[in-house]
């Protein structure tokens, strides 16, 4: 019998590569500092997971940043400013992403195990194809090479719209959506999967919400680490994640739980775990 889970669609940064989702944050911090309007890491992370131009637009509509921008430039940011800042962000993101393409521990093993079960593997990202080019090559060298990569701009709307997940499923020829799983570290990515009708698995510890690389995360005392992960988990569950795990190394048991749920006739959002 065919395995009940037909496809898994992974996010990239914070989910399969770049523990702590550092690359986009570092790029945004550098660009805004260069503009004379520094932003905080918390501000940079607030809308993580969106297409990068949408992310820049969100930052330039945040009241605190608008106030600092207005004080520096003498006017509030407008669409021309969004376009100009994004043209600076794109090369900065390409450069930062190339330095943060290391697979998260367990990613290659989870990918291989899914393929062994006959599950099709695709992916989606808020990065553009240009941002993804070097990451895809480096990921493949480490053992992760999903059949499909849907990038920002490949669909008319980005997250939280379901179109990127749907586009990946179409390209994989995998259906129905309730037999697919979306794995993401950002609430907006969980919303994408939920709107698409797929099962959703949130990634708490290695993702944007905790925001620490593997060494920084391991250096936390146990109480602080647990509190940071619990807060990230709560945000993912609040967005409707069916399951939440620390990182992708814990994915396979959940995939088998979802497979059992599908066989039992349950659908995404039915109160999995």
N, C-alpha and C positions, 0 to 999 in steps of 0.2 A: 504494500500500500504506500502511496505517496505521503510524504510528511505533510501534516496539516498547515504548517506555516510555509507560505509560498515565496515570500520575499522579506528581506530586511533592508530598510533604507537608513543609512547612517548619516549623521552630521559629520563634520570633519574636526575643526578646532575645538578642543576641550572634550571631544568624544572619542576620536580615533587617533588624532595627533595633537601635539602642543598641550601637554598637561598644564592646566591652569589657564588656558586660552590667553597666552601672553602676547602673541604676535600682534593681533589687532589693537590691543590696548597700547602697546609700545608705539605703534605707528601713529595712532590718534594723539597720544600725549606729545609726541615729537612735532607733529604738524601744527597743533594748536599753540604749542609753546613758540614755534617759529613765527606764528602770526601775531605774537604778542598778547595772546589771550589764553594763558595756561588753563587747562582743565584738570580735575582730579581723576584718579583712577576709578573712583566710584561713579563719577559722571560718564567716563568712557565706557564703563561696563553696563550702564543702565539699559541700553537698547541693543546689547550684543545679540547676534543671531540674525539681525535684519540684513538685507542687502546693504552694502557699504554706503551707497549714496543715500539710501533711506536713513541709515545710521547717522550720517553727517547732518542730514536735514533735521533729524530728531534732536541732535546736540544743539544745533543752531536755533532751535525753538525752545530750549530749556530756559526758564526765566533767569536763573543765575548766570548762565553763559551769555544770554542776550544782554543782560545788564553790563557785564564785563566787556563784551564786544562793543556795545554802544559807548561805554566810557572810553574805550581805546580808539575807536574809529570815528566817533561822533555821529553814528547812525546805527540803527538796528540792522542785523543781518537780513538779507533778502535772497531771492532765488539765485541771483548772480553770484552772491557770496557762497551759497551752497555749491554751485557748479565749480567755482574757483577752488574752494577748499577740497572738494572731492578730487580735482585734478592733481592736487598735492598728495592726497591720501593714497591714491592708487599706487604710484611707484613706491611710496613708503611702505605700504602693505605688502607689495611684492617682495621687497627686500627683507622685511621683518619675517614674513611667512617662510622664506627660504631658510631662515635660521631657526625655525621652530617646526620642522617637519618630522621630528622624531616620533615614532609610534608610541602611544601610551601602552605600558606593559599589559599584555593580554590581548591586544588588538589583533595581531597576526594570528594568534591561536584561535580566537573567536571566529575570525573570517574563515580560516581553514575548516573549523568544525562545522560552520554553516554550510559551506560548500559540500562537505562530506555528507550532510543530511539531505542534500539536493535542494537547498534553499538558494534562491537567486539573491545576489547582493548588489545593491545600488547605493547611491549617496546623493546628498544635496548640500549646498553651502551658500553662505552669504558672500563668499568671495566671487570675483569675476573669473572667467577662464584664464586671463593673463596672470592673476594672482595664484591660480591653482596649478599652473603648468609645472613649476619646479617641485611643488609639493607632491603631485601625482607621481613624478619620476622617483623621488626619494622614498615615497611610501611603497611603491612597487618593489624597490630594491630591498625593502625591509619585510616584504611578504604580504603587503596589502594592496590589492589592485581590483577595486570594484568594477563591475561591468559597465556601470553608468555613473556619470558625474554631472548632476544638474547644477548649474552655476547661476549666480545673480545675473539677471538679464535674459536668461533662457526662457523665462515665462513672463507673461504680461504683469503679474503681480508677484511680489515676494512674500515671505513669511509675515504675518500668520496665515496668509492665504494657503489653501491646500495644493496649489498648482504644481509646486516643485515635487511634492511627493507623488502626485498623479502622473506628472511627466516621467518620473523615474519608473513607476509601475508600468506605464505604457511602453517605455523603451525596453523594459525587461519582459514584457508580455506576461505580467503576473497579475492575477485577479482571483477573487474579488478583493477589494481593499481590506475587508475584515479578516482576510487571511494573510495580511501583511503587518509588519511591525516597523514603527518609526522610532529611532533611538537618537536622543538629542540631550545636550546639557543645558539648553536655554529654554525658559518657559515659552518663548515665541515659537520655538521649534516643536515643542509639545503641542501647542495650539495648532500648528500646521498639520501635524499628524492626526490630531483629533478631528479637525475639520475635514480631513481626507477620508475619515472613516476607518483608519488603521488603529491597531493596538499601539500604545505609546509607552516607551521605557525612558525614564529620566535618568541622567547621569549626574550625580551630586558632587562627589569628591574631586574629580579631575576637571570639573567644568568651570565656567565663568563665574558662578556665584561665590565659590570659595576663592578662586583666583590666585592660587599659589602653585608654583611649579612643584615637581615631585619632591625635590630636596627640601624646599620650604615647608611643604605639607608634612613630610615625615618629621621635621624638626619641632612641630607643634607638640605641646603636652597633650596627653590623652583627653583631658576635659575640654580644652579649647578646640581640639580637632573634632570631637564629637559634636560640640555646639555649632561649629561652622558647617559641618555636614548636615546636621539636623535642620538648620535654617535653609540651606540650599534644597534639601529634600522637601521641606514644607512649601517652598515656592513652586516647585515642580508639581507637587500634588495639588496645590491650589489651582494650577492651570489644567488639571484633569488627567495627569499621568496615571496610566493603569498600574505601572510598577515604577519603583525608583531603586536604583542600585548605586553603589559607590563609584564604580568604574566598569569599563567594558570587560574586564577579566571575570566579572560576575554574571555575564549575560546568558550563558548557555543554559543554566538551570531555569531561568525565566523563560527562555524560548520554549523549553519543554513544558513548562506550566501553561504557556499560552497555547501550545499545540493541544494539550489536554483539554483546555477550555474550549477551543474550537471544536474538538471532537464531541464535547458535551453540549454543543449548540449555543454556547455563549458568544456574545459579541463584545467588541471594545466598549469601554465605559460601563460595563456591567458589574463593577465592583470587584476587580481582580485581586489586588493585594496592596 
